[in-house]
Amino acid sequence: MNTAAGSDPRIHKFRVTRDQLVAELADGRVVSVPLAWSWRLSEATPAQRANFRLIGAGQGIHWPDVDEDLSVEGLLQGTLARRPGAKRRSA
């Protein structure tokens, strides 16, 4: 598999399962994270979770019904969507 050096990862396909967010990237990688990593999506209905669109030519995903945006970089880095006012745990 060849990819251009320094190219940004892009989402080619995306799906939401009962407990996972699964992104298939243009370079062939598949990234999945627990649904619980996004409190907005965890609390959303299945219909709200199913209503998403890719944004930025695959750089992220947007859910208009719950005002949630996740980036491919955040998924790759394991960045959780924290509740407003939630404190970060130190390492």
C-alpha positions in Angstrom: 0.0 0.0 0.0 1.4 3.4 -1.0 0.3 6.6 0.5 1.8 10.0 -0.1 4.1 11.2 2.7 2.4 13.8 4.8 -1.1 13.2 3.4 -3.9 13.8 5.7 -6.0 10.7 6.7 -9.5 10.8 5.2 -12.6 8.8 6.0 -13.8 6.8 3.0 -16.8 5.1 4.7 -18.3 5.5 8.2 -20.8 3.6 10.2 -22.3 3.6 13.7 -23.0 0.3 15.4 -24.8 -0.3 18.7 -21.6 0.4 20.6 -18.9 1.5 18.2 -18.0 4.3 15.7 -16.2 2.7 12.8 -14.3 4.7 10.2 -12.8 3.1 7.1 -10.0 5.4 5.9 -9.0 6.0 2.3 -5.6 4.4 2.9 -7.2 1.1 4.0 -7.0 1.4 7.8 -10.1 0.8 9.8 -10.5 2.7 13.1 -13.1 2.0 15.7 -13.7 3.6 19.0 -16.4 3.0 21.7 -19.6 5.0 21.2 -19.2 6.0 24.9 -16.3 8.2 23.8 -18.8 10.8 22.7 -21.3 11.6 25.4 -23.6 13.3 22.9 -23.8 10.3 20.7 -24.1 8.0 23.7 -27.2 9.9 24.8 -28.6 10.2 21.2 -31.3 8.0 19.8 -30.3 5.4 17.1 -32.1 7.6 14.5 -30.1 10.6 15.6 -26.8 8.6 15.4 -27.7 7.4 12.0 -28.1 10.9 10.7 -24.5 11.9 10.0 -22.5 13.2 7.1 -18.8 13.3 6.2 -17.3 16.8 6.3 -14.2 18.4 5.0 -13.7 15.8 2.2 -13.6 13.1 4.9 -11.7 14.9 7.6 -14.5 14.5 10.0 -18.1 13.5 10.7 -21.0 15.8 11.7 -24.3 14.8 13.4 -26.7 17.8 13.0 -29.4 16.4 15.3 -27.0 16.4 18.3 -24.6 19.1 17.2 -21.6 16.7 17.3 -18.5 16.8 15.2 -15.6 14.3 15.4 -12.4 14.5 13.4 -10.4 11.6 11.9 -7.4 13.0 13.8 -9.3 12.8 17.0 -10.4 9.2 16.3 -6.8 8.2 15.5 -5.4 9.9 18.6 -8.1 8.5 20.9 -9.4 12.0 21.8 -12.6 11.7 23.9 -15.4 14.2 23.5 -15.7 15.5 27.0 -18.8 17.0 28.6 -18.5 20.8 29.1 -16.9 21.4 32.5 -15.5 17.9 32.8 -12.0 17.8 34.1 -9.3 15.9 32.3 -7.6 13.1 34.1 -3.8 13.5 34.4 -1.6 10.7 33.2 
